[in-house]
Amino acid sequence: MKRRSFLEMVPAVGAGLFLSPKFTFSSESKKGNVNNIPLKIVKSSTLELLPEGKRLAFGWPAIGLVPGESIIVKPQNKLVEENLWIRVSVAQQIRDEKLLHVSIHGTDFYLGAIDLRFSSVLVPCELEISGEYAKQINQHGLELKLESSSPFWFFSEKAKDVDNSVFLPHILSSTEKTGTIDRFFECYTSVNSVQAFGWREGTVLDGLWQLYAQKGNKKALSAIKQQFGLFFEGKNLTYEDGYDNPKHNYVRGTELTLPFATLGRLDASHPILKTVVDGWKELEQEQENGAVIDGFKYTAEGCYTVAYPMAVIGKSWKDMKLQKDALSQLTRRFVLINDGKLYLRYYPGSGKYTYPNWARGAAWTLLGFVRTMSELKDEIQDQAIIEKFQEGTKIALSMQRENGLWGCFMHDKKSLPDTSGSAGISAAILIGIKNEFLPPNYRIHAVKCWEALQNYITPDGFLKGVAQDNRGGIALQESDYRVIAQMGMGLMAQLYAEL
């Protein structure tokens, strides 16, 4: 597949963007020694065949490990006694709970298990290992045994046309426990931040765009083009849905359309944008009030994944009706900010609300509101929408913790922080200040969050401490399970772009 032809397809963007100061990383140096040590698979048990009709992301090589079976891996370079993490990356959607038990092969040393729950693809999962075992691992290698009711698919070999080494089995070795801002941006402005197509990848692309547009970061623009190139064959969109089914030029659904905010900025005449708008129109026609929703519920995601790209495309096309429709999508979601709470979902048929004060849901609402409003500020504005955004922001700020972050459920003091939701809320606050929707004194809240988030950067630059995808129900969100997630990096990058 010649997906990378997208790189040549996208036209150059106006030079006016570079009137902003040239992008620079922080003055902080890349402290410590960080190494990605590949793990070679030297022995494997019975492997699963890819289920019929399913497909692997980008055609990258992967292995399907059968429950109860194991593989043996050995480091290709010598490990030293420092901080170690073993990593594998998800190659097929996970909709259950799995444990990948890690032992030193041929010995009684059990090191722990990589905890895999309800994960999207292209997500690195890890287990920290004590450096005292370095010599034994060098000598014997590691055995990885799967405990699960279904196979676990992980990327296993280098791709032909892109450096996907960070997604392959490896051991991260570092003298430090946490990473720097420099390493964060080095990791983020590359293929390493790519996510499953839809809201996850859209969040990454939006963050990359903000770095380019506001900080003049050319590497961010290159990363946008490279990542779009993985999903396009010429002008045609090709990806896998949340069940690993191949999709071709299919974009119907509220959670799929966020990436087209970035594409609309790069190439307003791209033919897939008409498909996107037609899909929105079809959903509008299913509702008496013209709301673009899936089924019978209003979700916070739609503020960011529908209203915002609708505003960008409407502005690019100089389509006033589309711009008004974007604002109306926000108006119809006023119900999500109600009774002093920010809700993820509202079911108009029953009047039921769910997921009150879920941090990432609050981020979707506030970021969607403010990005849509700021995009259309010079064309059309609605005072009621501004006031609703202000109301939602005040609710969120009332629950910010002393350390600058927000709990996964913001009102619950026992709820562990969610770095993704915290970054998104803070980014929305700074955008609101810049566009004079919020008072300048709110800035201190976002800065405090930015400082706290830096404690969650891995030595090689990923963001951890992210609440897992919301496919395991409320029990998973209430648990202490936290993951690495590049979409969280996208939200953190958006926060940085506004600082």
C-alpha positions in Angstrom: 0.0 0.0 0.0 1.4 3.4 -1.0 -0.1 5.3 1.9 2.8 7.7 2.3 1.9 9.4 -1.0 -0.2 11.7 1.2 3.0 13.5 2.1 3.3 14.8 -1.5 -0.4 15.3 -1.8 -0.8 18.0 0.8 -0.1 21.5 -0.3 2.2 23.9 1.5 0.6 25.9 4.2 0.7 29.7 4.3 3.9 31.3 5.5 1.9 33.6 7.8 1.9 30.9 10.4 5.6 31.5 11.0 5.1 35.0 12.2 5.0 33.4 15.7 8.3 32.9 17.4 10.4 30.0 16.3 9.6 26.8 18.3 12.2 25.9 21.0 12.1 23.2 23.6 12.6 24.0 27.2 16.1 25.0 28.4 16.1 21.8 30.4 18.7 19.3 29.0 17.9 15.7 28.2 19.1 14.5 31.6 20.1 10.9 32.0 20.9 8.1 29.7 17.9 6.5 27.9 18.1 3.4 25.7 15.5 1.3 23.8 16.9 -2.2 23.8 15.1 -4.5 21.3 13.9 -7.9 22.4 14.4 -10.7 19.9 11.8 -13.5 19.9 13.9 -16.6 20.1 11.1 -19.1 20.7 7.3 -19.0 20.4 4.5 -21.4 21.3 1.3 -21.9 19.3 0.4 -18.6 17.7 -3.1 -17.4 16.7 -4.0 -16.7 13.1 -5.4 -13.3 12.4 -9.2 -13.6 12.6 -11.0 -13.7 9.2 -12.0 -10.2 8.1 -9.7 -8.4 10.6 -6.7 -6.3 9.7 -3.5 -5.1 11.4 -2.8 -1.4 11.6 -0.7 -0.2 8.6 0.1 -3.9 7.8 2.8 -3.9 10.5 4.0 -7.4 11.4 2.4 -8.8 14.6 2.0 -12.0 16.6 -1.1 -13.4 18.2 -0.2 -15.2 21.5 -2.7 -17.9 22.5 -3.9 -18.0 26.2 -1.8 -20.2 28.3 1.1 -20.1 25.8 4.3 -18.2 26.0 7.2 -16.7 24.0 10.9 -16.4 24.9 12.7 -13.1 24.2 16.3 -12.0 24.7 17.8 -8.5 24.7 19.8 -7.7 21.6 22.1 -5.4 23.6 23.5 -5.9 27.1 21.3 -4.6 30.0 22.9 -2.7 32.8 21.7 -2.3 36.4 19.5 0.8 36.1 15.8 1.5 35.8 14.2 -1.0 33.4 10.8 -1.4 31.9 9.7 -4.2 29.5 7.2 -2.9 26.8 4.9 -4.4 24.2 2.4 -2.6 22.1 -1.2 -3.6 21.3 -1.8 -4.6 17.7 -5.5 -5.7 17.9 -8.2 -4.1 20.0 -8.6 -5.4 23.6 -12.0 -5.6 25.0 -11.3 -7.7 28.1 -8.6 -8.1 30.8 -5.3 -9.9 30.1 -2.2 -10.5 32.1 1.2 -11.1 30.3 3.3 -12.8 33.0 7.0 -12.0 32.8 9.6 -14.4 34.2 13.3 -15.0 33.7 13.4 -18.0 31.4 14.5 -21.2 33.0 14.6 -19.9 36.5 12.2 -19.3 39.4 12.4 -15.5 39.1 8.9 -14.1 38.5 9.0 -10.4 37.7 5.3 -9.5 37.5 2.7 -9.1 34.8 2.0 -6.5 32.2 -1.6 -5.5 32.9 -3.6 -5.2 29.7 -7.2 -4.0 30.0 -9.6 -2.7 27.3 -6.9 -1.1 25.2 -7.0 0.4 21.8 -4.3 -0.4 19.3 -0.9 1.4 19.0 -0.6 1.8 22.8 2.6 0.8 24.6 2.1 -1.3 27.8 4.8 -1.8 30.3 6.1 -3.5 33.5 8.8 -2.0 35.6 11.6 -4.4 36.4 14.3 -4.0 39.1 17.7 -3.4 37.6 19.1 -6.1 39.9 17.9 -8.7 37.4 19.8 -7.3 34.5 22.5 -10.0 34.5 20.1 -12.8 34.7 18.0 -11.4 31.9 21.1 -11.0 29.7 22.0 -14.6 30.4 18.6 -16.4 30.2 16.2 -14.1 28.5 12.5 -13.6 29.5 9.5 -15.7 29.2 6.2 -14.0 28.5 3.1 -16.1 29.2 -0.5 -15.0 28.5 -3.3 -15.3 31.0 -6.5 -14.5 29.2 -9.7 -15.8 27.7 -8.6 -14.6 24.2 -5.4 -14.1 22.3 -3.2 -11.1 22.7 -1.8 -9.5 19.5 1.3 -7.3 19.7 3.6 -5.8 17.1 6.7 -8.0 16.6 8.9 -6.8 13.7 10.1 -3.7 12.0 7.8 -2.2 9.3 9.2 -1.7 5.8 8.5 2.0 5.3 8.5 3.6 8.8 10.5 3.4 12.0 8.0 1.6 14.3 10.7 0.4 16.8 9.1 2.0 19.8 6.0 -0.3 19.2 8.1 -3.5 19.1 9.0 -5.6 22.2 11.8 -3.9 24.0 13.3 -3.0 27.3 13.5 0.7 28.2 16.7 1.4 30.2 17.2 4.7 31.9 19.3 6.3 34.7 16.2 8.4 35.5 12.6 7.5 36.5 11.0 10.3 34.6 11.7 12.1 31.3 12.0 15.7 30.3 10.0 18.1 28.2 12.6 17.8 25.5 12.1 14.1 25.3 8.3 14.5 25.4 8.4 16.6 22.2 11.0 14.5 20.5 8.7 11.5 21.0 5.4 13.3 20.2 6.5 15.0 17.0 7.2 11.6 15.3 5.3 8.5 14.3 5.6 7.4 17.9 2.4 9.4 18.8 0.2 7.8 16.1 -3.1 6.4 17.4 -6.2 4.5 16.1 -8.1 6.6 13.6 -10.9 8.7 15.1 -10.9 10.8 18.3 -7.6 9.3 19.5 -5.7 10.2 16.4 -7.6 13.4 16.1 -6.5 14.6 19.5 -2.9 13.9 18.5 -3.2 15.7 15.2 -4.8 18.7 16.8 -1.9 19.0 19.3 0.6 18.7 16.5 -1.2 21.4 14.5 -1.2 23.8 17.5 2.6 23.3 17.9 3.0 24.1 14.3 0.6 27.0 14.1 1.5 28.7 17.4 5.1 27.7 17.9 6.4 27.4 14.3 7.4 23.7 14.9 8.1 22.3 11.4 8.7 18.9 12.9 5.1 18.8 14.1 3.9 19.5 10.6 6.1 16.7 9.2 4.6 14.4 11.8 1.1 15.4 10.8 1.9 14.5 7.2 3.6 11.3 8.1 0.7 10.1 10.3 -2.0 11.1 7.7 0.2 9.2 5.2 -0.3 6.0 7.2 -4.1 6.3 6.9 -4.4 7.5 3.3 -3.7 5.7 0.0 -3.6 8.6 -2.4 -6.9 10.5 -1.7 -8.6 7.5 -0.1 -8.9 7.0 3.6 -8.1 3.5 4.9 -8.1 2.4 8.5 -9.5 -0.1 11.0 -12.4 0.5 13.3 -12.7 -0.2 17.0 -13.2 -3.9 16.2 -10.3 -4.2 13.7 -12.6 -4.2 10.7 -11.2 -2.6 7.6 -12.8 0.7 6.6 -12.5 2.6 3.3 -13.6 6.2 3.0 -16.1 5.6 5.8 -16.5 8.4 8.3 -20.1 8.2 9.7 -20.2 8.6 13.4 -19.5 11.3 15.9 -16.2 9.9 17.3 -14.6 9.5 13.9 -14.5 13.1 12.6 -12.1 14.9 14.8 -9.0 14.3 12.5 -10.7 16.3 9.8 -10.3 19.5 11.7 -6.6 19.2 11.0 -7.1 17.9 7.4 -9.5 20.8 6.7 -6.7 23.3 7.7 -4.1 21.5 5.4 -6.3 20.8 2.4 -9.8 22.4 2.4 -10.5 20.9 -1.1 -9.8 17.3 -0.1 -12.6 15.1 -1.4 -13.0 13.2 1.9 -14.3 16.4 3.6 -17.4 16.2 1.5 -17.9 12.7 2.7 -17.5 13.9 6.3 -20.1 16.7 5.9 -22.5 14.4 4.1 -22.2 12.0 7.1 -23.1 14.8 9.5 -26.1 15.7 7.4 -27.3 12.1 7.5 -27.1 12.1 11.3 -28.8 15.5 11.5 -31.8 14.2 9.4 -32.3 11.4 12.0 -33.0 13.9 14.7 -35.9 16.4 14.8 -33.7 19.2 16.2 -30.8 18.6 13.8 -28.4 17.3 16.4 -25.4 15.3 15.2 -25.5 12.4 17.6 -25.1 8.6 17.5 -28.3 6.9 18.4 -30.2 8.5 21.2 -27.7 10.1 23.5 -25.7 13.3 23.7 -22.1 12.9 24.5 -19.4 15.3 25.6 -17.1 14.0 22.8 -19.4 15.6 20.2 -18.4 19.1 21.4 -14.9 18.4 20.3 -15.2 15.7 17.6 -18.2 17.2 15.8 -18.7 20.9 16.5 -15.0 21.8 16.3 -14.2 20.1 12.9 -17.5 21.4 11.6 -16.4 24.9 12.5 -13.0 24.5 10.9 -14.4 23.1 7.6 -17.2 25.7 7.6 -14.7 28.5 7.9 -12.4 27.0 5.3 -15.2 26.6 2.9 -16.7 30.0 3.8 -19.9 28.1 4.4 -22.0 30.2 6.9 -24.6 27.5 7.3 -22.0 25.0 8.4 -20.6 27.5 10.8 -24.0 28.1 12.3 -24.5 24.3 12.5 -21.3 24.0 14.5 -22.5 26.5 17.1 -25.9 24.8 17.2 -24.2 21.5 18.1 -22.9 23.2 21.2 -26.2 24.7 22.1 -27.8 21.3 21.9 -25.2 20.0 24.3 -25.9 22.6 27.0 -27.7 19.7 28.9 -24.2 18.2 29.6 -23.5 21.2 31.9 -26.2 20.9 34.5 -26.9 21.2 38.2 -23.3 22.1 39.0 -21.9 19.1 37.2 -20.2 18.2 33.9 -21.7 15.0 32.5 -20.3 12.7 29.8 -23.7 11.5 28.5 -27.3 12.5 28.5 -30.2 10.4 27.3 -33.1 12.7 26.3 -35.7 9.8 26.1 -35.3 8.9 29.8 -33.7 12.1 31.1 -30.8 10.0 32.4 -27.3 11.4 33.0 -24.2 9.3 33.4 -20.5 9.8 34.3 -20.8 13.0 36.3 -17.6 15.0 36.5 -15.5 12.5 34.6 -12.3 14.5 33.9 -11.8 13.6 30.3 -15.5 14.1 29.5 -15.1 17.6 31.0 -12.1 18.1 28.8 -14.1 17.1 25.7 -16.9 19.6 26.6 -14.7 22.6 27.5 -12.1 22.0 24.7 -14.9 21.5 22.2 -16.7 24.7 23.2 -13.7 26.9 23.3 -12.1 25.6 20.1 -15.3 26.0 18.2 -15.9 29.5 19.6 -12.4 30.7 18.9 -12.4 29.3 15.4 -15.5 31.3 14.5 -14.9 34.3 16.7 -14.4 36.7 13.7 -17.3 35.2 11.7 -20.1 34.5 14.2 -20.5 34.3 17.9 -23.2 33.4 20.5 -23.2 34.9 23.9 -25.2 32.1 25.4 -22.5 29.6 24.3 -19.8 31.8 25.9 -21.7 31.9 29.1 -22.2 28.2 29.2 -18.5 27.6 28.6 -17.8 30.0 31.5 -20.2 28.1 33.7 -18.6 24.7 32.8 -15.1 26.1 33.5 -16.0 27.4 36.9 -17.5 24.0 37.8 -14.2 22.2 36.7 -12.0 24.7 38.6 -14.0 24.2 41.8 -12.7 20.6 41.8 -9.0 21.1 40.8 -6.7 19.6 43.4 -3.9 21.3 45.3 -1.3 19.6 43.1 -2.8 21.1 39.9 -4.4 18.0 38.5 -8.0 16.7 38.5 -9.1 13.3 39.6 -10.6 10.9 37.1 -13.9 11.6 38.8 -13.2 15.2 39.7 -15.5 15.4 42.8 -14.2 12.1 44.3 -11.1 12.8 46.5 -10.2 9.1 46.4 -10.1 9.0 42.6 -6.6 8.9 41.2 -5.6 11.8 38.8 -6.2 11.5 35.1 -3.4 13.3 33.2 -5.3 13.4 29.9 -8.4 15.1 31.4 -6.3 17.5 33.4 -4.3 18.5 30.3 -7.4 19.0 28.2 -9.2 21.1 30.9 -6.2 23.3 31.3 -5.7 23.8 27.6 -9.3 24.9 27.3 -8.8 27.5 30.1 -5.8 29.0 28.3 -7.6 29.2 25.0 -10.5 30.8 26.8 -8.2 33.4 28.3 -6.5 34.2 25.0 -9.8 34.8 23.3 -11.1 36.9 26.2 -13.8 34.4 27.1 -12.2 33.9 30.6 -10.4 36.2 33.0 -6.6 36.3 32.9 -6.3 35.3 36.6 -7.4 31.7 35.6 -4.0 31.2 34.0 -2.5 30.2 37.3 -4.6 27.1 37.3 -3.4 25.9 33.9 0.2 26.6 34.8 0.0 24.6 38.0 -1.4 21.7 36.0 1.4 22.0 33.4 4.0 21.8 36.1 2.4 18.7 37.7 2.1 16.9 34.3 5.8 16.9 33.9 6.1 14.3 36.7 4.2 11.8 34.5 6.6 11.8 31.5 8.3 8.5 30.9 12.1 8.6 30.4 11.6 8.3 26.6 8.9 10.9 26.4 5.5 9.3 26.6 2.8 10.5 28.9 1.5 8.1 31.6 -1.1 8.4 34.3 -3.9 8.4 31.7 -7.3 6.9 32.5 -7.9 4.0 30.2 -10.3 4.1 27.2 -13.9 4.2 28.4 -14.8 0.7 27.1 -14.6 -1.2 30.4 -17.5 0.6 32.1 -17.6 2.8 35.1 -15.8 0.3 37.3 -12.6 0.6 35.2 -12.8 4.3 35.4 -13.2 4.2 39.2 -10.2 1.9 39.5 -6.5 2.8 39.9 -5.6 1.5 36.5 -3.7 4.0 34.5 -1.9 3.7 31.2 0.4 5.4 28.6 -1.6 7.0 25.9 -0.5 9.2 23.0 -3.9 10.9 22.8 -3.1 12.3 26.3 0.1 13.6 24.8 -2.0 15.5 22.3 -3.9 17.2 25.0 -0.7 18.0 26.9 0.8 19.5 23.7 -2.3 21.7 23.2 -1.7 23.0 26.8 1.9 23.7 26.0 1.0 25.5 22.8 -1.1 28.0 24.7 1.6 28.7 27.4 
